[in-house]
Every structure is written in C-alpha cells, then in structure tokens.
C-alpha cells in the first residue's frame, strides 16, 4: 500500500516549536521531491516548503523563512519539518506530498505535480 503518514502536530503556544514528520511506505522517497503544504479554515492550500531529491535543495515561502527547516532522512524514508517561533497565523492542517522526479528537476511549492498526499496533521498555535 502506497501512503504518506504525517505526525507531530498539536497545540503549541506562540513562540513555541513543533517537528512534523512524513513517513512514506510502499515507495521510496529517493525518487520523489517532497513538499509540505498547509490549509487554514476558509483558505486555499498553500505550499510552505519543499526539498528536492538528488541534491536536497530546499525552498521556503517568505512567511516561514528563518523559522522552518525541512530535511530528509532517506534511510528512514522520512521527511521532517522543524517549525520554530510559531505564530498564530501558522495554524492550519499540514500535509506532506510527493512528486516524482520525472516531472520536474527541482521541487516546487505549487500543488501541481504532487501525486501522493498524506492525510494531514493539525497544528494549532494559540495561547
């Protein structure tokens, strides 16, 4: 069974930290770019960060630069999103997704091309 499973969400106070994980089963991340996306109530899903297969290059949207760090552990077939200095506006359901490297050379934070999606994990930043 091919699936992505996110974990690590929860309730945290502003300024706090969380680490999300995205574990793949049934396929290898080695041949996929991986992205993190989020969707807040009433808003469209937006890309947050991504990491490319191969050279491991990363990309962040401006709103999370300097606060979030994406990384991958190919041996564990897992991608992480370390989130620091969290803000209430970071509250959303966070999804990881995988895009085959045959579609584009580097990862991107648009949803186009991401063929496998996890079920999402809720992140709530509130005092």
HELIX and SHEET records of a PDB file:
HELIX    1   1 UNK A   29  UNK A   31  5                                   3    
HELIX    2   2 UNK A   62  UNK A   64  5                                   3    
HELIX    3   3 UNK A   88  UNK A   90  5                                   3    
SHEET    1   A 4 UNK A   3  UNK A   7  0                                        
SHEET    2   A 4 UNK A  18  UNK A  25 -1                                        
SHEET    3   A 4 UNK A  78  UNK A  83 -1                                        
SHEET    4   A 4 UNK A  68  UNK A  73 -1                                        
SHEET    1   B 6 UNK A  10  UNK A  12  0                                        
SHEET    2   B 6 UNK A 121  UNK A 125  1                                        
SHEET    3   B 6 UNK A  92  UNK A 100 -1                                        
SHEET    4   B 6 UNK A  32  UNK A  39 -1                                        
SHEET    5   B 6 UNK A  46  UNK A  51 -1                                        
SHEET    6   B 6 UNK A  58  UNK A  60 -1                                        
SHEET    1   C 4 UNK A  10  UNK A  12  0                                        
SHEET    2   C 4 UNK A 121  UNK A 125  1                                        
SHEET    3   C 4 UNK A  92  UNK A 100 -1                                        
SHEET    4   C 4 UNK A 116  UNK A 117 -1                                        
END                                                                             
